[in-house]
């Protein structure tokens, strides 16, 4: 089985980590001693900016090295899930 590049893997895991940080700064706002809105905005902007290299890597074929699921239904579900995530 072939693997994604280290760059794509790093972007992949950095994105949900930053989403969790953004979520905690939004939810924990009422418990914070200082206003975390600047951190929340900055982390959210970083997540948005990570979409650019992620989409570019997808377009240049960084994901084409990985074998697609053999099951047709799983392949359709994977494509639909990726399309939905990219729309978000």
N, C-alpha and C positions, 0 to 999 in steps of 0.2 A: 504494500500500500504506500503510495506516495504521500508526502506531507506538504502542507502550506509552507511558504517562506517564513522565516523568523519575523520579518516585518509585519506580515499579515497577522500572524499569531499575536504579536505584541499589540497591534491595534485592536484586535478582537477582544483581548482580555482587559485592555485599558478602558475600553468603552463601557462595559458593565460596571467596572470598578468606579469610574467617574459618575455613572448614573446613580449608584448606591450613595456616593458622597453627596450628590445633589439632592437626592431624596432625604437623606438625614439632615441636611441643612435646611430643607423646607419643613420637614416634620418637627425637627427639634428647635425650630425658631422660637417658640414660646418659652423653652427651657434655657435658652442661651443667655449669658450675661451681657453679651454684646450682640449687635445686629449682624447676623450671618448672611444677609441678603447679597452682599458683595461677593462672598465666597460662592453662594448658590449661583449667582449670575455668571461668575467666571468659570465655574465648573460646567455649567450648562453650555456656555459658549465653547468650551473645549470639546465637549461631546459633539456639538454641532460641527465644529471644525474637523473633527476626526472622520466625519462622513466623507469629506472630500478625498483624502487618500484611500479610504476604504472603497469607495465607488470607482476611483481610478484603477486601483489594483484589480478590482473585479472586471473592469472593461479590458484591461491589458492581458487578462487571462491568468491571473495568479491562482484562481480557483479551478482552472481547467486541468491542473495536474492531478487533482484528487478524483478518485473514482466515484461516479454517481451511484446512488443506490440502484440495485438491480430490479427491485420491485417497482412496477410502473406507478402504483398508487403512492408509494413512499416518495418517488421522484417528483410527482405532481405536488404532494404535500410540502416537500422541501422547497420547491420553486415558489409555491404560493406563500409559504412562511417567509422566505427571503424577500419576496416582493412586498409583503406587508410590512416587514421591519424597515425596509428602505423607504417606504412611503411615510412611516412614522418619523 
